């Protein structure tokens, strides 16, 4: 959380808490999807790289999957 204090009126507090809960769930879901998609791209890149011609496409695909996975974790 940031260093700013949020002064929420007591009447709007339930809406604020619900909004923060939904935002947190969406953020975690996005991270999970990024990690899962990154792993799939890594596997696809490695499988495509098994041929010499496929290495032109497979290596960048695997690297992109690795970067996506790292981004999802951190």
HELIX and SHEET records of a PDB file:
HELIX    1   1 UNK A   13  UNK A   48  1                                  36    
HELIX    2   2 UNK A   55  UNK A   73  1                                  19    
END                                                                             
